[in-house]
Amino acid sequence: MKVNGQGSGLSPELRSWIDNCLVPILVREYLAERESKESACSKPKPVKDSAPILVSAEEGE
């Protein structure tokens, strides 16, 4: 397989379409999948409890 595209058997138009359409889609999907796997493996951040809401006797009636 030649890297420079010569002798690959693909027409220049097809090669251009692959480079401009398919490759960006595949890269985007790969990065999204990789990000979701990394976030699933990372430690969850501790959640801070908020201060309890105090209700006065007058408001609770």
C-alpha positions in Angstrom: 0.0 0.0 0.0 1.4 3.3 -1.0 1.0 6.3 1.4 1.2 9.1 -1.2 -1.9 7.8 -3.0 -0.2 6.9 -6.3 -1.1 3.5 -7.5 -3.9 3.1 -4.9 -6.5 2.5 -7.5 -8.8 5.3 -6.2 -9.8 8.1 -8.4 -8.7 11.6 -7.2 -12.4 12.5 -6.7 -13.1 9.4 -4.6 -9.9 10.0 -2.6 -10.9 13.6 -2.0 -14.4 12.6 -0.9 -13.0 10.0 1.6 -10.5 12.6 3.0 -13.1 15.4 3.3 -16.2 13.4 4.3 -15.6 10.0 5.8 -12.4 10.6 7.7 -13.7 13.5 9.7 -16.8 11.5 10.6 -14.8 8.5 11.7 -12.4 10.7 13.7 -15.3 12.5 15.4 -17.0 9.1 16.3 -13.7 7.7 17.6 -13.1 10.7 19.8 -16.6 10.7 21.2 -16.4 7.0 22.0 -13.0 7.4 23.6 -14.3 10.3 25.7 -17.3 8.4 27.0 -15.1 5.4 27.9 -12.7 7.7 29.8 -15.4 9.4 31.7 -16.9 6.1 32.7 -13.6 4.9 34.1 -12.8 8.0 36.0 -13.5 8.4 39.7 -16.7 10.3 40.4 -16.3 13.7 42.0 -17.5 13.9 45.5 -20.9 15.7 45.8 -21.1 18.4 48.5 -24.4 18.4 50.4 -26.2 21.7 50.4 -27.3 23.3 53.6 -30.6 22.1 54.8 -33.6 24.3 54.2 -35.0 25.5 57.4 -38.7 26.2 57.5 -40.1 28.3 60.3 -43.2 27.2 62.2 -45.2 30.0 60.6 -44.3 29.1 57.0 -44.9 25.3 57.6 -48.5 25.7 58.6 
